[in-house]
């Protein structure tokens, strides 16, 4: 099974694009989209958020897309929902974890129905900005930093008394062209990484708190699925030393923050997980700061790793002296959703959460946005979606109950 990282703006470019029109369920617009902006006959382009619009069947959005607050489910009529009154942050804390959190993005914050739920710090105790702290958003020109989007989410976390997870400093994707095509020497790129990481991390030093779960995904997705190093401007210029450079810069900028490396397809034993473990060992032996490993957990309904596999892998990391966190959880399905798929999704969420619950060094869980309305999945995986614990109309799905059950409640 191939799972991908959580940057729909970047990964959408990997999708096949019909030369003239997008197919049903394909992307047809959004910030950064350069493909087709019209849809094949029988479908229409419907804006999901500022980052993507999608070709949906019919002349208007079908029942799975919210037409207004009166709708109650993303699935067909009669689909099961959750009536639970549990608060996920409260449940996670009661289970001994530091937080249950969510990613969010700036374009979503104008949706008052969305923020009414997001702002509840008994539901979410931690926030990750999905895009506004990435390199293209924060340093679009060399030495010219802009933090308006990042500040909005950081201030939201501060106002709500939530933990802030910084995401991210060094990643091969969503780079401005001056970085990816700069042709820098090793000395120049070293300085560029140091400046970027120290400026970004330093800006939010202690802004939320100095507690252990205030953290940064400093290095994001350094490995290929076979465990080899990903070829990008950082590795090609600096070799593996770019990791040490970034981690040291982040630690110096905020000594109180937890310093993480974050990746996907490392959630269960395999070549990529082994490569990450070997990197942690190497960093530890060289006294390079590394506090945690982020497990992205972008899974597929019915194909989620077993609890035993997840637990085994988490324990392998924590045995190296680092903590782990589930940083970008969602579990997608082939649309349309059905009662059977929703029931399996509930089971799969329980499996993942219970694995974290079973490992003391798994400190918390973050879903990659909490509602299907703003999920990155449909824009990246044609015909797939419904990956989140709430549907597009902010109704709790059976997956919500699966999370509660996973924490032992």
Order of alpha helices (4+ residues) and beta strands (2+ residues): alpha-beta-beta-beta-alpha-beta-alpha-beta-alpha-alpha-beta-alpha-alpha-beta-alpha-alpha-beta-alpha-beta-beta-alpha-beta-alpha-beta-alpha-beta-alpha
